[in-house]
């Protein structure tokens, strides 16, 4: 939910830990949902290695280290970590009546097991955090801002035959941010959090000139919107602001290549969302027609309907750590986007 450090100057992902990434900015395939914008699908390493490897960097603001460790019985372990020591820079600008401290870190571990005919198992865990503190002695004021993300998943990829494969995923994600300030004895804090537990299935078939894709998504999401606690206001209970939501989707698509210079990718995603006894159901049709040429060039046109049930509440025009989330309700219905696009690409 917060993929960047230091106001988007640093990504939370260690480059040596990433096996590949796919960026989709239009013509959204049916397996992607829950958001109106583009998708950056980041994958860790999914292969086993028989060689020990080490990679690292030392910088003025942060340093990082990554290891790849071969294990017995066709298994591999990938470990990476990064931590900043930016506080020494902030100490230069600090004065007797002002103190600024800030630090961040990222840590990841991936275990890959090649189980032969049973498939490949990939277990991931990632944690990142930011902590900032400001003290203004002349105003008798202090402020603390911290946020962190933690996500873990297990992905089993199974080959069902020469023309079919399946990928099953279970995952859990926790995001929390916290801002607190004390000004001349007056204290307030604004905690917020989102917790996800989910399942995903992707199944692919190849039948002559048609490639079929089907599957489902399910996520239980517990949302704690920003709840202001202050010594100057009447307090609310955390239970009164918690939102427990369920989001599920079924999807299917077919990629048909009737001619060497014509591809048609059509599909539909059926999404269902539930919060406090209120349900929302939305069909999300999608189609892309493309004409591929030699040298990896193509012309394409696409139409997408996408629905977003989780609402981002920004504090400014720029993404900031104090942004928080709300679930869709009757007063704040789901956001729906109808997108058409026409493009030319060459790689």
C-alpha positions, 0 to 999 in steps of 0.5 A: 500500500505504500511502495516508496520511501522519502516522498517517492525518492526510493522504492521499497523493493531491493533490485537484486531481489526482483526476478522481473516486472510487468507494467500494464498501463492500458488494455488491462487483462482480466486477471488484474482487478481492484484498481482503476490505474495501471498495474506494476506486477513485480515478481521475485526470483522463481528459479533455483540456483546451484551457486552461492551469490552475494551482491551489495551497495554502499552509499551516502544515504543507504546500503543494501545487501543480497544473498542467493543460497543454494539448498539441497533437494532443488531448493534455493533461498534469496535474502535481501536487506537495506537500511538507511542512515540518513539521520546523519544528514539531518543532524547537519541541518539540526540546530539547538532548538530543532532536531530532525531524524529519519530512517527507512529499511527494507527486508525480503526473503524468498524460498524456491522449491522445485518439486518436479512434476508436483510443480514449483513452490515460491514462498515470499516475505517482505517488510519495509518501514519508515520512521521520522521525528521532529522536535522544535524546542522553541515551540515545545513541540514534537511530531512523530510519523511512521509507517510500515508494510508487511506482506507474505505469500506462498505461490504454487505453480503446477503443470497440468499437462502439455497445454495447461498450467495452474497457479495458486496463491495465498497471501497476507498483507498489513499496512499501518501508518501513525502520526502523532504531535504534541504542541505545548501539552496538547496531544493528538494522534491519527493511526490508520491501517489495512490488513488483507488475507487473500486467495488467488487462482490462475489457470491457463489452457491452450487449444489450437489457436485459442489461449484460455485463461480463468480463475478467481480472487478473494480477499478479506480486508480489515480497514482502520480509517484514520481515526483522530485521537486528541486531548482536545476532543471527545474520543471515539472507540476504534471498534466504531470505525473498523470496516470488515470487507469481503471482495471476490471476483471470477474472471475468464478470457480467450486470446484468439489468433484467427490470422497471423496479423490479427489477435483478439483478446476478450474477457469478463471479470465479475466482481462482488464486494460486501461491507456491513451487509451491503453488497455491490456487484459489477461486471467488468468486460474487457477486449483488445484487438491488436495487429502484430508486425515484425520486429516486435511492433504492433498496433492495438485498440482496447476497451476496459471497464474496471472497478475499485472498491478500496478508496484512497483518501489523500492528504495532498496532491502528492502521495504521502504517508498520512494518506489512508483508506476507506471501504466503499459504502452507499455514501461512497460507492465504488469507483468505476472507470470506462477506458478506451485506448489506441496505441502503437508499440515497438520493443 
